[in-house]
């Protein structure tokens, strides 16, 4: 199936098309991955540093890895892949982006309908009084950061040992069950429950288009089409093909 064939299917699908994104799309912006080769979890044990029980025992230890991540994000910007997805949405050719990422780069690129499976580090909240504040306004010099009430602040993200909130889970399943084309971008599709989303879409009759530099467990088992390459290069080409097909 050619890029033009995919584009025609997307024009037919319009706003019922969807995308599932993972760490790969943000790595191209300079966001370090958590999993895979060179990822953070190769260097530190996630159960020791990022589990909810570990956070409760020693929040400073959790913040020793989360603090630098949030500080680094302040200088990172969306790339051409994020921008192409936002443009597809603006053109009425993409109804939603379901993302496993916690960096907020889809929203910064202009995407409006974003379902965040694992939350977003852009917001912190106090474990005591539940006050919410933008992470950009949080003092990160002394860790763990604290609320004015004295309570420890934590990012509004899903930690190891916590369940995916039912809202994003149910909405993602609904979208997957009714989409025409699903773009699977920058994810290996091995982390559950997000890994079930392309499978739900395929069983419902959607065309699954995988965009990754290398083949993944999804490629043979779930994907209908595999487009090899970086999302920042492939997605802009797909955007232009969709625009040509829609004329």
MOQUI-V493743 format. One record per pair of residues at least 24 apart in sequence whose C-alpha atoms are under 10 Angstrom apart, sorted by sequence separation. I is the first residue (numbers start at 0). J is the second residue. If there is no record, write none. Layout:
# MOQUI-V493743
i->I j->J
i->I j->J
This chain:
# MOQUI-V493743
i->81 j->105
i->82 j->106
i->84 j->108
i->85 j->109
i->86 j->110
i->88 j->112
i->125 j->149
i->126 j->150
i->127 j->151
i->128 j->152
i->129 j->153
i->131 j->155
i->168 j->192
i->171 j->195
i->172 j->196
i->175 j->199
i->176 j->200
i->177 j->201
i->179 j->203
i->180 j->204
i->181 j->205
i->182 j->206
i->183 j->207
i->184 j->208
i->185 j->209
i->186 j->210
i->187 j->211
i->197 j->221
i->198 j->222
i->210 j->234
i->39 j->64
i->77 j->102
i->80 j->105
i->81 j->106
i->82 j->107
i->83 j->108
i->84 j->109
i->85 j->110
i->125 j->150
i->126 j->151
i->127 j->152
i->168 j->193
i->171 j->196
i->172 j->197
i->174 j->199
i->175 j->200
i->176 j->201
i->178 j->203
i->179 j->204
i->180 j->205
i->181 j->206
i->182 j->207
i->183 j->208
i->184 j->209
i->185 j->210
i->186 j->211
i->197 j->222
i->76 j->102
i->77 j->103
i->78 j->104
i->81 j->107
i->82 j->108
i->83 j->109
i->84 j->110
i->85 j->111
i->124 j->150
i->125 j->151
i->126 j->152
i->173 j->199
i->174 j->200
i->175 j->201
i->176 j->202
i->177 j->203
i->178 j->204
i->179 j->205
i->180 j->206
i->181 j->207
i->182 j->208
i->183 j->209
i->184 j->210
i->185 j->211
i->187 j->213
i->189 j->215
i->75 j->102
i->76 j->103
i->77 j->104
i->78 j->105
i->81 j->108
i->82 j->109
i->83 j->110
i->85 j->112
i->124 j->151
i->125 j->152
i->126 j->153
i->172 j->199
i->173 j->200
i->175 j->202
i->176 j->203
i->177 j->204
i->178 j->205
i->179 j->206
i->180 j->207
i->181 j->208
i->182 j->209
i->183 j->210
i->184 j->211
i->185 j->212
i->187 j->214
i->188 j->215
i->189 j->216
i->76 j->104
i->77 j->105
i->80 j->108
i->81 j->109
i->82 j->110
i->85 j->113
i->123 j->151
i->124 j->152
i->125 j->153
i->126 j->154
i->163 j->191
i->168 j->196
i->171 j->199
i->172 j->200
i->175 j->203
i->176 j->204
i->177 j->205
i->178 j->206
i->179 j->207
i->180 j->208
i->181 j->209
i->182 j->210
i->183 j->211
i->184 j->212
i->185 j->213
i->187 j->215
i->188 j->216
i->189 j->217
i->73 j->102
i->75 j->104
i->76 j->105
i->77 j->106
i->79 j->108
i->81 j->110
i->123 j->152
i->124 j->153
i->125 j->154
i->163 j->192
i->175 j->204
i->176 j->205
i->178 j->207
i->186 j->215
i->187 j->216
i->188 j->217
i->72 j->102
i->77 j->107
i->78 j->108
i->122 j->152
i->123 j->153
i->124 j->154
i->125 j->155
i->162 j->192
i->163 j->193
i->175 j->205
i->185 j->215
i->186 j->216
i->187 j->217
i->188 j->218
i->72 j->103
i->76 j->107
i->77 j->108
i->122 j->153
i->123 j->154
i->124 j->155
i->186 j->217
i->187 j->218
i->72 j->104
i->76 j->108
i->77 j->109
i->122 j->154
i->123 j->155
i->69 j->102
i->120 j->153
i->121 j->154
i->122 j->155
i->123 j->156
i->188 j->221
i->68 j->102
i->120 j->154
i->121 j->155
i->122 j->156
i->183 j->217
i->119 j->154
i->120 j->155
i->121 j->156
i->118 j->154
i->119 j->155
i->120 j->156
i->31 j->68
i->118 j->155
i->119 j->156
i->120 j->157
i->30 j->68
i->117 j->155
i->118 j->156
i->119 j->157
i->117 j->156
i->118 j->157
i->183 j->222
i->31 j->71
i->116 j->156
i->117 j->157
i->118 j->158
i->182 j->222
i->30 j->71
i->31 j->72
i->115 j->156
i->116 j->157
i->117 j->158
i->181 j->222
i->29 j->71
i->30 j->72
i->182 j->224
i->183 j->225
i->184 j->226
i->29 j->72
i->185 j->228
i->28 j->72
i->117 j->161
i->185 j->229
i->29 j->74
i->30 j->75
i->117 j->162
i->118 j->163
i->184 j->229
i->185 j->230
i->29 j->75
i->30 j->76
i->117 j->163
i->118 j->164
i->184 j->230
i->28 j->75
i->29 j->76
i->30 j->77
i->116 j->163
i->117 j->164
i->28 j->76
i->29 j->77
i->72 j->120
i->73 j->121
i->115 j->163
i->116 j->164
i->27 j->76
i->28 j->77
i->29 j->78
i->72 j->121
i->115 j->164
i->116 j->165
i->118 j->167
i->184 j->233
i->25 j->75
i->27 j->77
i->28 j->78
i->116 j->166
i->117 j->167
i->184 j->234
i->25 j->76
i->27 j->78
i->28 j->79
i->69 j->120
i->115 j->166
i->116 j->167
i->117 j->168
i->25 j->77
i->26 j->78
i->27 j->79
i->28 j->80
i->68 j->120
i->69 j->121
i->114 j->166
i->115 j->167
i->116 j->168
i->182 j->234
i->24 j->77
i->25 j->78
i->27 j->80
i->28 j->81
i->101 j->154
i->114 j->167
i->115 j->168
i->24 j->78
i->27 j->81
i->101 j->155
i->113 j->167
i->114 j->168
i->24 j->79
i->25 j->80
i->65 j->120
i->101 j->156
i->116 j->171
i->24 j->80
i->25 j->81
i->100 j->156
i->101 j->157
i->114 j->170
i->115 j->171
i->24 j->81
i->114 j->171
i->20 j->81
i->73 j->134
i->73 j->135
i->72 j->135
i->70 j->134
i->69 j->134
i->70 j->135
i->18 j->84
i->69 j->135
i->17 j->84
i->32 j->100
i->66 j->134
i->70 j->139
i->17 j->87
i->69 j->139
i->97 j->167
i->16 j->87
i->17 j->88
i->55 j->126
i->97 j->168
i->16 j->88
i->30 j->102
i->66 j->138
i->67 j->139
i->14 j->87
i->66 j->139
i->97 j->170
i->98 j->171
i->13 j->87
i->14 j->88
i->30 j->104
i->66 j->140
i->97 j->171
i->13 j->88
i->14 j->89
i->16 j->91
i->17 j->92
i->18 j->93
i->25 j->100
i->66 j->141
i->96 j->171
i->14 j->90
i->15 j->91
i->16 j->92
i->17 j->93
i->18 j->94
i->19 j->95
i->20 j->96
i->21 j->97
i->22 j->98
i->24 j->100
i->25 j->101
i->28 j->104
i->66 j->142
i->95 j->171
i->116 j->192
i->117 j->193
i->13 j->90
i->14 j->91
i->15 j->92
i->16 j->93
i->17 j->94
i->18 j->95
i->19 j->96
i->20 j->97
i->21 j->98
i->22 j->99
i->23 j->100
i->25 j->102
i->62 j->139
i->65 j->142
i->66 j->143
i->97 j->174
i->116 j->193
i->9 j->87
i->13 j->91
i->14 j->92
i->15 j->93
i->16 j->94
i->17 j->95
i->18 j->96
i->19 j->97
i->20 j->98
i->21 j->99
i->22 j->100
i->25 j->103
i->65 j->143
i->66 j->144
i->96 j->174
i->97 j->175
i->12 j->91
i->13 j->92
i->14 j->93
i->15 j->94
i->16 j->95
i->17 j->96
i->18 j->97
i->19 j->98
i->20 j->99
i->21 j->100
i->22 j->101
i->25 j->104
i->62 j->141
i->63 j->142
i->95 j->174
i->12 j->92
i->13 j->93
i->14 j->94
i->15 j->95
i->16 j->96
i->17 j->97
i->18 j->98
i->19 j->99
i->20 j->100
i->21 j->101
i->22 j->102
i->24 j->104
i->25 j->105
i->62 j->142
i->63 j->143
i->94 j->174
i->10 j->91
i->11 j->92
i->12 j->93
i->13 j->94
i->14 j->95
i->24 j->105
i->61 j->142
i->62 j->143
i->9 j->91
i->10 j->92
i->12 j->94
i->59 j->141
i->60 j->142
i->61 j->143
i->62 j->144
i->9 j->92
i->10 j->93
i->59 j->142
i->60 j->143
i->95 j->178
i->9 j->93
i->58 j->142
i->59 j->143
i->94 j->178
i->20 j->105
i->58 j->143
i->59 j->144
i->69 j->154
i->93 j->178
i->96 j->181
i->98 j->183
i->6 j->92
i->57 j->143
i->58 j->144
i->93 j->179
i->95 j->181
i->96 j->182
i->97 j->183
i->98 j->184
i->93 j->180
i->96 j->183
i->99 j->186
i->65 j->153
i->66 j->154
i->92 j->180
i->93 j->181
i->98 j->186
i->65 j->154
i->93 j->182
i->62 j->152
i->62 j->153
i->99 j->190
i->59 j->151
i->61 j->153
i->62 j->154
i->58 j->151
i->19 j->113
i->58 j->152
i->99 j->193
i->17 j->112
i->18 j->113
i->19 j->114
i->20 j->115
i->58 j->153
i->98 j->193
i->99 j->194
i->55 j->151
i->97 j->193
i->84 j->182
i->54 j->153
i->97 j->196
i->54 j->158
i->80 j->184
i->53 j->158
i->54 j->159
i->80 j->185
i->51 j->157
i->52 j->158
i->53 j->159
i->50 j->157
i->51 j->158
i->52 j->159
i->53 j->160
i->49 j->157
i->50 j->158
i->51 j->159
i->52 j->160
i->49 j->158
i->50 j->159
i->51 j->160
i->52 j->161
i->48 j->158
i->49 j->159
i->50 j->160
i->51 j->161
i->48 j->159
i->49 j->160
i->50 j->161
i->46 j->158
i->47 j->159
i->45 j->158
i->46 j->159
i->45 j->159
i->46 j->160
i->84 j->230
i->92 j->238
i->83 j->230
i->87 j->234
i->83 j->231
i->87 j->235
i->90 j->238
i->80 j->229
i->81 j->230
i->82 j->231
i->83 j->232
i->86 j->235
i->92 j->241
i->80 j->230
i->81 j->231
i->83 j->233
i->84 j->234
i->87 j->237
i->92 j->242
i->79 j->230
i->80 j->231
i->83 j->234
i->84 j->235
i->87 j->238
i->90 j->241
i->19 j->171
i->35 j->187
i->78 j->230
i->79 j->231
i->80 j->232
i->82 j->234
i->83 j->235
i->86 j->238
i->87 j->239
i->90 j->242
i->78 j->231
i->79 j->232
i->80 j->233
i->81 j->234
i->82 j->235
i->83 j->236
i->84 j->237
i->92 j->245
i->17 j->171
i->77 j->231
i->78 j->232
i->79 j->233
i->80 j->234
i->81 j->235
i->83 j->237
i->84 j->238
i->87 j->241
i->79 j->234
i->80 j->235
i->83 j->238
i->87 j->242
i->90 j->245
i->18 j->174
i->19 j->175
i->34 j->190
i->79 j->235
i->80 j->236
i->82 j->238
i->83 j->239
i->17 j->174
i->18 j->175
i->16 j->174
i->17 j->175
i->27 j->185
i->80 j->238
i->15 j->174
i->16 j->175
i->26 j->185
i->15 j->175
i->17 j->177
i->18 j->178
i->24 j->184
i->25 j->185
i->16 j->177
i->17 j->178
i->23 j->184
i->24 j->185
i->15 j->177
i->16 j->178
i->17 j->179
i->18 j->180
i->19 j->181
i->20 j->182
i->21 j->183
i->22 j->184
i->23 j->185
i->24 j->186
i->15 j->178
i->16 j->179
i->17 j->180
i->18 j->181
i->19 j->182
i->20 j->183
i->21 j->184
i->22 j->185
i->23 j->186
i->14 j->178
i->15 j->179
i->16 j->180
i->17 j->181
i->18 j->182
i->19 j->183
i->20 j->184
i->21 j->185
i->22 j->186
i->23 j->187
i->13 j->178
i->14 j->179
i->15 j->180
i->16 j->181
i->17 j->182
i->18 j->183
i->19 j->184
i->20 j->185
i->21 j->186
i->22 j->187
i->12 j->178
i->13 j->179
i->14 j->180
i->15 j->181
i->16 j->182
i->17 j->183
i->18 j->184
i->19 j->185
i->20 j->186
i->21 j->187
i->12 j->179
i->13 j->180
i->19 j->186
i->20 j->187
i->21 j->188
i->11 j->179
i->12 j->180
i->20 j->188
i->10 j->179
i->11 j->180
i->19 j->188
i->9 j->179
i->10 j->180
i->8 j->179
i->9 j->180
i->8 j->180
i->9 j->181
i->21 j->193
i->9 j->182
i->20 j->193
i->6 j->180
i->19 j->193
i->5 j->180
i->19 j->194
i->19 j->196
i->19 j->197
i->18 j->197
i->17 j->200
i->24 j->210
i->23 j->210
i->24 j->211
i->17 j->205
i->23 j->211
i->16 j->205
i->18 j->207
i->23 j->212
i->15 j->205
i->16 j->206
i->17 j->207
i->18 j->208
i->19 j->209
i->20 j->210
i->18 j->209
i->12 j->205
i->8 j->205
i->9 j->206
i->8 j->206
i->5 j->206
i->5 j->207
i->27 j->229
i->5 j->208
i->26 j->229
i->27 j->230
i->28 j->231
i->27 j->231
i->24 j->229
i->25 j->230
i->23 j->229
i->24 j->230
i->25 j->231
i->23 j->230
i->24 j->231
i->23 j->231
i->20 j->230
i->5 j->224
i->2 j->224
i->0 j->223
i->1 j->224
i->0 j->224
i->2 j->226
i->0 j->225
i->1 j->226
i->0 j->226
i->9 j->237
i->10 j->240
i->2 j->233
i->6 j->237
i->9 j->240
i->10 j->241
i->5 j->237
i->6 j->238
i->9 j->241
i->10 j->242
i->13 j->245
i->6 j->239
i->7 j->240
i->8 j->241
i->10 j->243
i->11 j->244
i->2 j->236
i->3 j->237
i->6 j->240
i->7 j->241
i->10 j->244
i->11 j->245
i->2 j->237
i->5 j->240
i->6 j->241
i->7 j->242
i->9 j->244
i->10 j->245
i->2 j->238
i->3 j->239
i->4 j->240
i->5 j->241
i->6 j->242
i->7 j->243
i->8 j->244
i->9 j->245
i->10 j->246
i->2 j->239
i->3 j->240
i->4 j->241
i->6 j->243
i->7 j->244
i->2 j->240
i->3 j->241
i->6 j->244
i->7 j->245
i->2 j->241
i->5 j->244
i->6 j->245
i->3 j->243
i->4 j->244
i->3 j->244
